Amino acid sequence: MTTTTTISSSDLDFNTIKNSLKTYFQSKTEFSDYNFEASGLSNILDVLAYNTHLNGLVANFGVNESFLNSSQLRSSVVQHAENLGYYPRSKTGATATITISVSSSDASTSVLTLPKYSVFTADVDGTTYSFRTTEQYTATNDGSGNFTFTTSAGLTSIPITEGEQKTKTFLVGETSENQVYVIPDEDIDTATVSVNVFDTVSSSTFDSYTNVNAAIRIDSASTVYIIREIPNGYYELTFSDGTILGKAPAAGNKIVVEYLASSGADANGADTFSTTSIDFDSSISGEYTVTASLVSEAAAGAEKESLDSIKVNAPIGFATQQRMVTSEDYKAIILENYSSVLKDVAAWGGNDNIPPIYGRVYVSLNFKDNVTEAVKTQTKGNIISNLTENLAIMSIDTEYTDPTTTFLEVTTSFNFDPDQTNLTAEATENLIEETITNYFTNNLTTFDATFRKSNILTDIDGLSPAILNSKMEIKLQQRFTPTVNSTANYTVAFPVALASPDDVLYRVTSSSFTFDGQAAQIKNRFSSNILEICNATSGVTLVDNIGTYDEAKGTVNLVGFNPTAIAGSEMKITATPANESTIRPLRSYILSIDNSVSAAKAVVDNQETPSVISYT
């Protein structure tokens, strides 16, 4: 009779492997009474178990690194992304906007040229950072020796980007050789890279090459390059081989790469800029003063794209194939190019809009915190000029819609047995409120993020054995700013359908405001969708019809509303959703929580405490 021992492929623990080997040997008659622990054979089993354990780990690591979602090494994640045609974002320098002017006594110079890479410095938390212009700008003498530089579009707002200017030069060898052009710098901001290919080492004529991601169309005469991150964190330039990607550098050419090496997010917030000297390309006689005035502080500086971000964006980017046809294409391509300033993007066709408007694509951008209005405006303009006008279908216009935040008012009650924990009821209430806030922070506050009440209640019930059960009441809240002392109509839209009128519960209410000299609020009439203005204290009706709410469309319509004052800068309209269990916002809506009106309340319940019976 043959006895076998099987080692499960998932049992890779050293001791488990060794015990399995011992069990196998003990099943043989010649080793049935053998003392393995006290013998030299135990050392051999150690070696065999160690070798098997190590091989199992290596195989497991190797298989994990073979797939995008399971990879842990950055080099593996980047390689998988590139195989999908997605090139992860490099470090990004913080960008500020300033106006640059020169005053002098020189009336003879008509035009002044500000060269590319002119330096302006700023301090952030005691550290000095250098910001540079990334283009050449010109200014015209106003007749009194004053110059104000403008962009090619005639704007006086000049962007400057943080980073140290660096240059890398390559000589092109024979075409039969495998040409490798590596830029040994992990801090490169690839958005600032310029590549010029000179005919010879001493030549002054050159061809400018364009990043393939910015190329609209490629033919045999195109001059494009690819820049990608390699396993050691440096960056490699790739050109055509002469058959694809257009024109390739020829043997004897000189390649000059200029770029900015960035400090990433460290320079964000810089707002005071100065310069010690600028070598103007145009001669200017006498003394002069250069003044840099702030338009918007430095923002959008960022580290290399994170592994989690790459894993999410690479498959989406692969699906777009560098064209903007579906709404997902818009989302993927915009995120790929502007992830340094954007948290998320929502896009939908005009046919899905309310009301439907055909021939348009609506885009809503959810910017990262602390991104200035100037950067937001510039980003929107760049998306249209660099992306949608070149990659989208003709005759389809892009229209921006600002994100709309819908606040949830979350009221939680739970049965609490104090004998099951050393925490007080108040401490447990605070713990639940913190858990709810963290849930919103980690799972919501982005487009297309759905609130599911059962998920958060599961988290709450698992916090402590003292929480016997819990329930939650959800209300939606939208905010708007009415014009005081002016009669106007307002429509407040919610992202989901609202509950039908009830004979004992209000479905729509508002925050307090002043009307006719009284503190008032809006409520719907019982068993009706008609809205009334009532005294906030006594509930007496002041206006019996100020509008209606449409439960199916999720809108609250105010007609002839004229408050004389409001509390704070906004009014709040609170409504009960038709389905409290699932809140799924569409289009540009984002869910958040209003902690000021959300709370958790304990109800003491000793039912889980064992009864003690004494006998006398």
NORMOWO-V212893 format. One record per pair of residues at least 24 apart in sequence whose ideal C-beta (glycine too) atoms are under 6 Angstrom apart, sorted by the first residue. I is the first residue (numbers start at 1). GAP is how many residues later the second one is. Records with the same first field share a line. If there is no record, write none. Layout:
BEGIN
I: GAP / GAP
END
This chain:
BEGIN
3: 24
12: 41 / 44
14: 35 / 39
17: 32 / 35 / 36
18: 27 / 31
21: 24
68: 243
75: 156
77: 230 / 233
78: 151
81: 229 / 233
82: 146
84: 230 / 234
85: 233
86: 228 / 231
87: 141
88: 217 / 222
89: 216 / 250
90: 98 / 100 / 214
91: 96 / 98 / 171 / 173 / 213
92: 97 / 209 / 210 / 248
93: 68 / 69 / 70 / 96 / 167 / 169 / 208
94: 68 / 173 / 174 / 204 / 207
95: 64 / 66 / 205
96: 64 / 201 / 202
97: 60 / 62 / 198 / 199 / 277
98: 60 / 175 / 194 / 196 / 197
99: 57 / 194
100: 49 / 58 / 192
101: 47 / 190
102: 45 / 186 / 188
103: 43 / 186
104: 41 / 182 / 184
105: 40 / 181
106: 39 / 178 / 179 / 180
107: 38
109: 175
110: 31
111: 27 / 29
112: 27 / 35 / 168 / 170
113: 25 / 168 / 169
114: 35
115: 166
117: 48
118: 160
120: 40 / 153 / 155 / 172
122: 148 / 150 / 151
124: 143 / 145 / 146
129: 33 / 138
131: 29 / 31
133: 27
134: 27 / 58
157: 138
162: 105
163: 26 / 97 / 98 / 99
164: 97
166: 93 / 95
167: 91
168: 89
169: 87
170: 85
171: 83
172: 77 / 79 / 81
174: 77
175: 76
181: 56
182: 52 / 54
183: 52
184: 50
185: 76
186: 47
187: 74 / 75
188: 47 / 71 / 73
189: 71 / 73
190: 37
192: 67 / 68
193: 66
194: 64
195: 30 / 62
196: 60
197: 52 / 56 / 58
198: 56
201: 53
216: 174
218: 28
221: 26
222: 24
223: 24
264: 37 / 39
265: 36 / 37
267: 31 / 34
268: 30 / 31 / 33
269: 28
270: 28
271: 26
295: 79
296: 76 / 78
299: 72 / 73 / 76
300: 40 / 41 / 75
302: 38
323: 68
324: 67 / 68
333: 54
334: 49
338: 41
341: 26 / 27 / 30 / 38
343: 25
344: 102 / 103
346: 101 / 242
348: 239
360: 37 / 39
361: 35 / 37
362: 37 / 39
363: 35 / 37
364: 37 / 39 / 224
366: 37
401: 187
403: 185 / 187
404: 184 / 185
405: 185 / 187
406: 70 / 89 / 183 / 185
407: 70 / 185 / 187
408: 66 / 185
409: 66 / 68 / 185 / 188 / 189
410: 26 / 188
411: 62
412: 60 / 188
413: 58 / 188
414: 53 / 56
415: 53 / 54 / 188 / 190
416: 50 / 186 / 188
417: 49 / 51 / 188 / 189 / 191
419: 190
420: 45 / 46
421: 43 / 45
425: 177
429: 171 / 173
432: 28 / 168
433: 167
435: 24
440: 153
444: 147
445: 147
450: 134
451: 132 / 140
452: 130
453: 128
468: 137 / 140
474: 106
475: 99 / 101
476: 99 / 101
477: 95 / 97 / 117
478: 95
479: 91 / 93
481: 89
482: 81
484: 79 / 80 / 81
485: 79
487: 73 / 75
489: 70
490: 68 / 71
491: 64 / 66
492: 64 / 81
493: 62
494: 60 / 81
495: 90 / 94
496: 58 / 81 / 87
497: 55 / 57 / 81
498: 53 / 56 / 77 / 80
499: 77 / 79
500: 51
501: 26 / 27 / 28
503: 24
507: 69
508: 41 / 48 / 67
509: 65
510: 63
511: 60 / 61
512: 24 / 55
513: 50 / 53
514: 50 / 51
515: 48
END
